[in-house]
């Protein structure tokens, strides 16, 4: 294992994080907040540690699967530790565990919070809290690949370890070019939402915070009631961008490249929009009496189903008070999530589609044992390695999910709170039901339960395996 190259990439991540923290630092200074000193200290510590680890690129600059996995896992862990410093010192009533929970929740675009009074946070720190969504949405190492020179080895392994979905490929022959395209699209969508919200009358500060949370599908807002106080027009704008960012970003590249046929016939995106539309309509019919009319119910269903399915975590109403059918439907959407190659969490629509195709193939095989049918997805044959990876993913997912519920259950919270807290953090959603509903938070959990949920957030964001492999001795053994 090339440990020096791993340290180099982790150092580059910390240096990039320091640069990104300059924005909330400037905001804090402009608002004349005393807490700017904590943001400045975090910048200095992150920058200093980053330079110590990446002062010079190692002579052996190659890295492969193991190096990519370990680099990604440690980058996200250390990025969260340094990112927690401003919250830890600027918010008087929370300790380091709570600050780390909030920061990991931000970077993994989960949106689960332990804060009971978001409104009291200094604006600079509050901006950093929401900016972590935007930073973590597309992936920090993808950003680094977009700006550093190509290095030895196959650095597609870094993108595969960090990007959500069953498989990641190159849009262009060079990984650096692919990363640049993804980030340019990401920045363009962010800017478009900020402008759209400004047109609706939202303040520049709120427009930026909400856009960071929407495009990163995170869910941190500037008030404890999320998006409930915004107008219907503003909520519709936010909903549109949540749906946009829950789709595969490769589709937007195809649109830019004028490959419209490939873009608009994407099997995954069609399935994603079909599931969303069906769930929205069913929930709207079910909650029509809650809001007094079908159209009012449709609006809130339109917003909250999008928020849950894309794992953003915003809320236009307290869906914890909705009928059981609607709450069950929202729970199902939490598991499904968005598309591969998006900023959304969850299992991903592509895995769900391929899973159902596999079931149908096996059922057909029982009826016609001698038939040979090749599974296809996006008009291409599905490789055996992809199917095997999806099967392993589902088994690993169920195992971590079950163990996490058992561990969090030691806190003695009610069953619904315990289960939905794990669902909401593991799938990077944020709000669950009961105590962790849209108007609740995670502050009442013990430190032990919070660390379990922090692991779930990181595992869910990094597609399970990077967080598991760093604990396995075989990962660290030297190859013979």
Backbone torsions as a table, in degrees:
resi	resn	phi	psi	omega
1	UNK	NA	134.5	-179.5
2	UNK	-86.4	83.8	-175.8
3	UNK	-65.7	-33.2	-179.6
4	UNK	-66.0	-36.4	179.6
5	UNK	-71.8	-34.3	175.9
6	UNK	-62.8	-46.9	179.0
7	UNK	-61.5	-37.2	179.2
8	UNK	-61.9	-45.7	-179.3
9	UNK	-69.1	-38.2	176.5
10	UNK	-62.3	-41.1	177.5
11	UNK	-62.3	-40.2	177.6
12	UNK	-64.2	-37.0	177.3
13	UNK	-61.8	-46.0	-178.9
14	UNK	-65.5	-35.3	177.0
15	UNK	-66.7	-42.2	177.1
16	UNK	-63.7	-40.6	178.9
17	UNK	-61.2	-40.5	179.1
18	UNK	-60.7	-42.4	178.7
19	UNK	-63.9	-41.4	-178.7
20	UNK	-67.1	-30.2	179.2
21	UNK	-73.0	-11.3	179.0
22	UNK	-65.2	-34.9	-180.0
23	UNK	-59.4	-55.1	176.7
24	UNK	-64.0	-27.9	176.5
25	UNK	-63.6	-44.3	178.3
26	UNK	-62.8	-42.6	178.6
27	UNK	-60.9	-43.1	179.7
28	UNK	-62.7	-39.8	178.8
29	UNK	-68.1	-41.1	179.7
30	UNK	-62.9	-35.4	178.3
31	UNK	-86.2	4.7	177.8
32	UNK	54.9	48.1	179.5
33	UNK	-94.2	139.1	179.1
34	UNK	-67.0	-22.3	-175.5
35	UNK	-73.5	-2.0	178.6
36	UNK	-59.0	-28.6	-177.4
37	UNK	-63.6	-33.5	179.8
38	UNK	-73.4	-37.0	174.5
39	UNK	-65.9	-40.0	178.1
40	UNK	-64.2	-40.8	178.6
41	UNK	-63.5	-40.1	178.8
42	UNK	-64.8	-38.8	177.6
43	UNK	-61.6	-46.9	-178.0
44	UNK	-64.4	-46.0	-179.1
45	UNK	-64.9	-43.1	-179.5
46	UNK	-67.1	-42.8	-179.4
47	UNK	-66.9	-43.2	179.8
48	UNK	-63.7	-45.9	178.9
49	UNK	-64.9	-38.3	179.1
50	UNK	-63.2	-44.2	179.1
51	UNK	-67.4	-35.1	178.5
52	UNK	-62.5	-35.0	-178.6
53	UNK	-86.2	-25.2	-173.0
54	UNK	-129.7	34.2	-179.4
55	UNK	-61.5	-36.3	-179.1
56	UNK	-142.8	136.1	178.2
57	UNK	-69.2	132.9	179.8
58	UNK	-59.9	152.0	177.9
59	UNK	-62.6	-40.1	175.4
60	UNK	-90.6	96.4	-173.2
61	UNK	-98.2	14.5	-177.8
62	UNK	-85.0	148.3	174.0
63	UNK	-153.8	151.5	-175.9
64	UNK	-134.0	-150.3	-170.8
65	UNK	-56.3	-52.4	-177.1
66	UNK	-61.4	-45.8	-180.0
67	UNK	-62.0	-41.4	179.4
68	UNK	-62.0	-44.4	-179.3
69	UNK	-64.2	-48.0	-178.2
70	UNK	-66.9	-40.0	179.2
71	UNK	-61.0	-43.1	179.8
72	UNK	-64.9	-48.9	-177.3
73	UNK	-60.5	-48.6	-178.1
74	UNK	-71.0	-31.4	177.4
75	UNK	-62.4	-45.8	-178.5
76	UNK	-68.5	-35.8	179.6
77	UNK	-67.7	-51.0	-178.1
78	UNK	-69.4	-34.9	175.7
79	UNK	-59.4	-40.3	179.6
80	UNK	-69.3	-38.5	179.9
81	UNK	-62.6	-49.1	-180.0
82	UNK	-70.0	-34.3	179.1
83	UNK	-69.0	-19.9	-179.1
84	UNK	-79.6	-15.4	-174.7
85	UNK	-57.6	-47.9	-180.0
86	UNK	-60.2	-42.7	179.3
87	UNK	-66.1	-41.2	-176.6
88	UNK	-59.8	-40.6	-175.8
89	UNK	-94.2	-29.5	-175.2
90	UNK	-82.1	-25.6	179.4
91	UNK	-104.6	111.4	-168.1
92	UNK	-67.0	-30.9	-169.6
93	UNK	-94.6	8.2	179.5
94	UNK	-119.0	148.2	176.7
95	UNK	-93.1	-173.8	-176.8
96	UNK	-65.9	-37.0	179.6
97	UNK	-59.8	-45.3	179.0
98	UNK	-66.0	-40.6	178.8
99	UNK	-64.2	-40.5	178.3
100	UNK	-66.7	-40.3	177.6
101	UNK	-59.0	-47.4	-178.4
102	UNK	-63.7	-38.6	-177.7
103	UNK	-73.2	-43.6	176.2
104	UNK	-61.7	-40.1	177.0
105	UNK	-59.9	-36.0	178.6
106	UNK	-71.3	-53.4	-176.9
107	UNK	-63.1	-35.1	-179.9
108	UNK	-84.1	4.0	-179.3
109	UNK	57.6	36.4	179.2
110	UNK	-83.3	-51.1	179.2
111	UNK	87.0	7.1	174.6
112	UNK	-74.4	134.3	-173.8
113	UNK	-127.5	149.6	173.1
114	UNK	-107.1	-1.7	-177.6
115	UNK	-81.9	133.8	-179.6
116	UNK	-96.7	-18.1	178.5
117	UNK	-136.0	82.9	-180.0
118	UNK	-64.9	-35.3	-176.4
119	UNK	-60.2	-25.0	-176.6
120	UNK	-83.5	-6.8	-179.7
121	UNK	-68.6	144.4	172.9
122	UNK	-60.6	146.9	-173.8
123	UNK	-63.4	-36.8	178.6
124	UNK	-63.7	-45.3	179.5
125	UNK	-68.1	-39.3	179.1
126	UNK	-64.2	-38.5	177.3
127	UNK	-65.8	-42.3	177.8
128	UNK	-61.3	-40.9	179.1
129	UNK	-57.5	-44.1	-179.8
130	UNK	-80.4	-30.1	179.2
131	UNK	-65.2	-26.9	177.8
132	UNK	-60.7	-30.9	175.3
133	UNK	-59.8	-48.5	-176.4
134	UNK	-66.2	-39.1	179.6
135	UNK	-63.8	-45.1	-176.8
136	UNK	-82.5	-15.1	-174.8
137	UNK	-59.6	-52.5	-179.4
138	UNK	-87.8	-25.0	179.8
139	UNK	111.5	131.2	-175.4
140	UNK	-74.0	-40.3	-178.8
141	UNK	-69.7	-28.8	173.6
142	UNK	-62.9	-39.5	177.7
143	UNK	-63.6	-42.6	179.7
144	UNK	-63.5	-41.5	178.5
145	UNK	-61.7	-25.7	-179.5
146	UNK	-76.6	-20.9	-172.7
147	UNK	-117.5	-18.0	-179.1
148	UNK	-95.4	159.2	177.2
149	UNK	-64.8	156.9	176.3
150	UNK	-62.5	143.3	178.3
151	UNK	-121.3	176.2	-177.4
152	UNK	-67.2	166.1	180.0
153	UNK	82.3	-171.2	-179.4
154	UNK	-110.3	96.4	-173.7
155	UNK	-77.2	8.3	168.7
156	UNK	-64.2	-22.0	179.1
157	UNK	-63.5	-32.4	177.3
158	UNK	-65.8	-44.7	179.3
159	UNK	-65.1	-39.8	-179.0
160	UNK	-67.5	-33.6	-179.6
161	UNK	-73.5	-26.4	-173.8
162	UNK	-105.1	-25.6	-173.3
163	UNK	-84.7	140.4	-178.3
164	UNK	-76.7	140.0	176.1
165	UNK	126.5	165.3	-176.5
166	UNK	-69.7	-24.1	179.2
167	UNK	-156.2	149.9	179.2
168	UNK	-129.3	131.0	177.4
169	UNK	-124.4	178.7	-179.7
170	UNK	-93.5	135.4	172.4
171	UNK	-75.6	-35.1	176.9
172	UNK	-126.7	164.4	-176.2
173	UNK	-56.4	-33.5	-178.5
174	UNK	-98.4	134.7	179.2
175	UNK	-61.8	-37.4	180.0
176	UNK	-59.7	-41.9	179.2
177	UNK	-65.6	-39.6	177.2
178	UNK	-61.2	-46.0	-179.3
179	UNK	-63.1	-40.1	178.7
180	UNK	-62.5	-44.0	-179.7
181	UNK	-61.5	-45.7	-179.3
182	UNK	-60.0	-42.5	-178.0
183	UNK	-74.1	-32.8	176.1
184	UNK	-64.5	-41.3	176.1
185	UNK	-63.1	-43.1	-179.4
186	UNK	-60.3	-46.4	179.9
187	UNK	-66.1	-40.5	-179.1
188	UNK	-63.3	-42.9	179.0
189	UNK	-64.4	-41.2	178.7
190	UNK	-60.8	-47.9	-179.7
191	UNK	-62.5	-39.3	-179.7
192	UNK	-64.6	-38.8	178.8
193	UNK	-69.6	-42.0	178.6
194	UNK	-57.6	-45.8	179.3
195	UNK	-62.8	-42.8	-179.2
196	UNK	-62.3	-41.6	179.8
197	UNK	-71.2	-33.9	176.0
198	UNK	-63.3	-38.5	178.8
199	UNK	-62.9	-32.8	179.7
200	UNK	-77.5	-5.0	177.8
201	UNK	103.5	5.3	178.6
202	UNK	-74.7	146.3	179.9
203	UNK	-67.9	153.2	-179.6
204	UNK	-56.2	-40.8	-179.3
205	UNK	-63.7	-49.5	-180.0
206	UNK	-65.6	-38.3	179.4
207	UNK	-60.5	-40.4	179.7
208	UNK	-68.0	-47.2	-178.6
209	UNK	-61.3	-47.4	-179.4
210	UNK	-65.6	-38.0	179.5
211	UNK	-66.4	-40.8	176.6
212	UNK	-59.4	-42.4	179.9
213	UNK	-70.2	-32.1	-178.4
214	UNK	-77.5	-51.7	-176.4
215	UNK	-67.1	-34.4	174.7
216	UNK	-81.6	0.0	-174.1
217	UNK	47.0	50.6	-177.4
218	UNK	-101.7	-63.2	175.6
219	UNK	113.8	-3.1	174.9
220	UNK	-70.1	134.2	179.4
221	UNK	-122.2	-174.0	-178.1
222	UNK	-95.8	-5.7	176.5
223	UNK	-136.1	162.4	-179.2
224	UNK	-68.8	-22.9	-178.9
225	UNK	-89.7	13.5	174.8
226	UNK	63.1	-120.2	-177.8
227	UNK	-106.8	14.5	-175.6
228	UNK	-65.5	-29.2	-176.1
229	UNK	-86.1	-7.6	-178.0
230	UNK	-78.7	158.1	-179.9
231	UNK	-71.3	164.5	179.6
232	UNK	-63.1	-34.6	178.3
233	UNK	-64.1	-45.9	178.6
234	UNK	-63.5	-40.3	177.6
235	UNK	-64.5	-36.0	178.0
236	UNK	-67.2	-38.8	177.0
237	UNK	-62.4	-45.6	179.7
238	UNK	-62.9	-41.3	179.3
239	UNK	-60.9	-45.5	-179.9
240	UNK	-56.6	-46.0	-177.8
241	UNK	-74.0	-28.7	173.1
242	UNK	-62.3	-45.3	179.5
243	UNK	-64.7	-41.2	179.0
244	UNK	-60.3	-44.0	-175.6
245	UNK	-81.3	-8.1	174.2
246	UNK	-86.8	-7.6	178.9
247	UNK	-90.6	162.6	-179.5
248	UNK	-66.6	125.8	-178.0
249	UNK	-67.2	-18.8	175.5
250	UNK	-60.5	-30.9	179.5
251	UNK	-62.8	-38.8	-179.5
252	UNK	-70.3	-33.3	173.9
253	UNK	-63.3	-42.6	179.4
254	UNK	-62.8	-36.6	177.4
255	UNK	-65.9	-45.4	178.3
256	UNK	-61.9	-37.2	179.7
257	UNK	-80.9	3.6	178.9
258	UNK	63.4	29.2	173.7
259	UNK	-97.6	66.9	-170.8
260	UNK	-64.7	-36.7	-178.7
261	UNK	-62.2	-45.7	178.8
262	UNK	-66.1	-36.6	-177.3
263	UNK	-68.9	-46.2	-173.1
264	UNK	-87.8	-1.8	175.5
265	UNK	-113.8	17.9	178.2
266	UNK	-61.6	120.5	-177.2
267	UNK	-61.9	-39.7	-178.5
268	UNK	-67.6	-45.4	-178.2
269	UNK	-66.4	-38.8	177.0
270	UNK	-61.3	-44.4	177.9
271	UNK	-63.9	-41.4	179.2
272	UNK	-59.7	-49.0	-179.5
273	UNK	-69.4	-33.7	178.8
274	UNK	-66.8	-44.1	177.9
275	UNK	-62.6	-45.0	-179.5
276	UNK	-61.5	-46.0	-178.5
277	UNK	-64.6	-41.9	179.9
278	UNK	-65.0	-47.1	180.0
279	UNK	-63.3	-40.8	179.5
280	UNK	-60.4	-45.3	-178.7
281	UNK	-66.2	-43.2	-179.0
282	UNK	-64.5	-43.6	179.7
283	UNK	-67.2	-39.4	179.9
284	UNK	-60.5	-42.8	178.3
285	UNK	-64.4	-39.3	-176.7
286	UNK	-71.0	-31.5	-175.4
287	UNK	-103.7	10.7	-176.5
288	UNK	-59.8	-33.6	-179.9
289	UNK	-76.7	-23.8	179.3
290	UNK	-65.5	-37.2	-176.1
291	UNK	-106.2	-0.1	175.1
292	UNK	89.1	-12.8	177.6
293	UNK	-156.8	156.5	179.4
294	UNK	-65.6	-40.5	-175.8
295	UNK	-67.9	-37.4	175.9
296	UNK	-66.1	-42.4	176.9
297	UNK	-63.2	-37.9	178.9
298	UNK	-63.2	-40.2	179.5
299	UNK	-61.1	-48.6	-178.2
300	UNK	-71.0	-32.3	174.8
301	UNK	-66.7	-43.6	177.8
302	UNK	-53.8	-44.2	-177.6
303	UNK	-75.6	-52.8	-170.3
304	UNK	-74.5	-33.4	174.9
305	UNK	-65.3	-42.1	176.9
306	UNK	-61.9	-43.2	-179.1
307	UNK	-61.9	-42.5	-178.2
308	UNK	-76.0	-44.4	-177.4
309	UNK	-66.3	-38.1	177.5
310	UNK	-84.0	1.7	179.7
311	UNK	59.1	31.7	177.7
312	UNK	-75.1	-49.9	175.3
313	UNK	96.6	2.5	172.1
314	UNK	-70.1	164.7	177.3
315	UNK	-145.6	137.5	174.3
316	UNK	-100.4	-8.8	178.7
317	UNK	-159.6	162.2	179.3
318	UNK	-81.2	90.9	-177.9
319	UNK	-70.5	-5.3	173.7
320	UNK	-64.9	-20.7	-179.1
321	UNK	-97.1	2.9	-178.9
322	UNK	-78.1	166.1	177.5
323	UNK	-60.5	158.5	-175.8
324	UNK	-59.3	-36.4	-179.9
325	UNK	-59.8	-45.5	-178.8
326	UNK	-66.2	-41.0	178.9
327	UNK	-65.4	-37.7	177.3
328	UNK	-66.0	-41.1	177.5
329	UNK	-61.3	-41.7	178.6
330	UNK	-64.8	-37.8	176.9
331	UNK	-62.2	-41.2	177.4
332	UNK	-62.4	-40.4	178.6
333	UNK	-65.2	-32.5	176.9
334	UNK	-59.9	-40.5	-179.8
335	UNK	-71.1	-41.2	-176.1
336	UNK	-66.3	-51.6	179.7
337	UNK	73.8	-161.4	-177.6
338	UNK	-96.1	-157.2	-177.9
339	UNK	-88.0	158.5	169.5
340	UNK	-64.9	147.0	-179.7
341	UNK	76.3	13.9	175.1
342	UNK	-109.1	-176.5	175.1
343	UNK	-92.6	1.6	-177.2
344	UNK	-80.4	160.3	176.8
345	UNK	-100.5	-150.6	-179.4
346	UNK	84.1	-176.8	-179.3
347	UNK	-68.9	-31.9	-179.9
348	UNK	95.8	139.6	-177.0
349	UNK	-61.9	-37.7	-178.6
350	UNK	-60.0	-41.6	178.4
351	UNK	-66.2	-39.3	179.3
352	UNK	-63.1	-46.2	-179.5
353	UNK	-62.5	-47.3	-179.7
354	UNK	-65.1	-36.3	177.8
355	UNK	-61.4	-44.8	178.6
356	UNK	-67.5	-35.0	176.5
357	UNK	-65.1	-37.1	178.1
358	UNK	-66.3	-42.4	177.8
359	UNK	-61.0	-45.8	-179.8
360	UNK	-62.7	-38.6	178.7
361	UNK	-64.5	-42.4	-179.1
362	UNK	-67.9	-37.6	176.9
363	UNK	-64.9	-40.9	178.0
364	UNK	-65.2	-32.4	-180.0
365	UNK	-66.9	-32.3	176.7
366	UNK	-65.2	-37.8	-179.0
367	UNK	-77.7	-40.5	-179.9
368	UNK	-125.3	82.1	-173.7
369	UNK	-58.9	-27.9	-176.3
370	UNK	-92.6	-2.2	-179.0
371	UNK	-73.8	147.2	177.5
372	UNK	-121.9	115.6	-178.2
373	UNK	-124.7	127.7	179.4
374	UNK	-92.7	123.7	177.9
375	UNK	-74.0	136.3	178.2
376	UNK	-126.4	148.1	175.2
377	UNK	-141.7	131.7	-174.3
378	UNK	54.8	39.4	177.0
379	UNK	65.5	17.4	178.5
380	UNK	-125.6	144.2	176.5
381	UNK	-61.2	140.8	178.7
382	UNK	-86.0	121.5	-179.3
383	UNK	-68.0	150.7	-179.9
384	UNK	-60.0	-36.6	-179.6
385	UNK	-62.3	-36.4	178.7
386	UNK	-67.5	-44.1	178.3
387	UNK	-62.3	-43.8	179.0
388	UNK	-62.5	-41.5	179.1
389	UNK	-62.9	-38.7	179.0
390	UNK	-67.8	-41.1	178.2
391	UNK	-62.3	-44.0	178.4
392	UNK	-65.2	-39.5	179.3
393	UNK	-59.2	-47.9	-178.6
394	UNK	-61.0	-43.0	179.9
395	UNK	-64.8	-43.4	178.8
396	UNK	-65.1	-41.2	179.1
397	UNK	-58.1	-49.6	-178.9
398	UNK	-62.7	-39.6	-179.0
399	UNK	-64.2	-50.4	179.8
400	UNK	-63.0	-40.3	-179.6
401	UNK	-60.5	-47.4	-178.1
402	UNK	-66.7	-45.0	-179.5
403	UNK	-63.8	-40.4	-179.9
404	UNK	-62.7	-42.0	178.5
405	UNK	-61.5	-43.4	179.7
406	UNK	-62.3	-42.2	-178.5
407	UNK	-69.8	-43.3	180.0
408	UNK	-68.7	-26.8	-179.9
409	UNK	-63.1	-20.8	177.4
410	UNK	-61.4	-20.3	179.5
411	UNK	-71.3	-17.5	177.5
412	UNK	79.3	15.7	176.7
413	UNK	-74.5	164.6	179.9
414	UNK	-63.7	160.5	-172.9
415	UNK	-59.1	-46.4	-177.6
416	UNK	-63.0	-43.2	178.4
417	UNK	-61.5	-45.9	-178.0
418	UNK	-62.0	-50.8	-176.2
419	UNK	-66.9	-46.3	-176.7
420	UNK	-73.0	-24.2	174.4
421	UNK	-64.5	-42.2	177.2
422	UNK	-68.2	-43.6	178.3
423	UNK	-58.7	-45.7	-174.6
424	UNK	-70.1	-33.1	179.2
425	UNK	-85.1	-40.5	-178.8
426	UNK	-65.2	-34.3	178.9
427	UNK	-96.2	8.3	176.1
428	UNK	59.2	45.9	-178.6
429	UNK	-101.3	-51.9	-178.9
430	UNK	115.5	-86.7	-179.0
431	UNK	-77.6	142.4	173.7
432	UNK	-117.1	-128.4	178.7
433	UNK	-128.6	167.2	-179.1
434	UNK	58.0	-120.3	-173.7
435	UNK	-65.1	-24.8	-179.4
436	UNK	-108.4	26.0	178.8
437	UNK	-69.9	-175.7	-177.5
438	UNK	-57.1	-27.6	179.2
439	UNK	-106.1	8.7	177.9
440	UNK	-108.0	-169.8	176.2
441	UNK	-159.0	-173.8	-173.5
442	UNK	-103.9	14.4	-174.2
443	UNK	-66.9	-23.6	-175.0
444	UNK	-86.4	-1.4	176.7
445	UNK	-78.9	153.9	177.5
446	UNK	-73.0	166.9	178.3
447	UNK	-61.3	-39.1	179.6
448	UNK	-60.6	-48.0	-179.8
449	UNK	-63.4	-37.5	179.6
450	UNK	-64.1	-38.8	178.5
451	UNK	-68.4	-34.9	174.5
452	UNK	-62.8	-45.1	-179.9
453	UNK	-68.6	-32.0	175.2
454	UNK	-64.5	-43.4	176.3
455	UNK	-60.1	-42.6	179.6
456	UNK	-61.0	-41.5	179.7
457	UNK	-62.2	-45.5	180.0
458	UNK	-67.7	-42.4	179.8
459	UNK	-63.7	-42.3	179.6
460	UNK	-64.6	-40.2	-179.4
461	UNK	-71.0	-35.1	-175.9
462	UNK	-99.3	22.6	174.9
463	UNK	61.3	35.9	169.7
464	UNK	74.8	-57.0	-163.4
465	UNK	-69.1	-39.7	177.9
466	UNK	-56.6	-40.2	-179.2
467	UNK	-72.0	-26.9	177.8
468	UNK	-80.7	-40.6	-173.5
469	UNK	-68.2	-27.8	179.7
470	UNK	-69.1	-15.7	177.7
471	UNK	-95.1	-0.9	-177.2
472	UNK	-97.4	127.6	-179.1
473	UNK	-56.3	-33.8	-177.1
474	UNK	-63.2	-24.3	179.3
475	UNK	-65.8	-30.9	-172.6
476	UNK	-99.1	-6.2	179.6
477	UNK	-72.9	144.4	177.3
478	UNK	-74.7	139.7	178.6
479	UNK	-77.4	140.5	179.8
480	UNK	-89.0	NA	NA
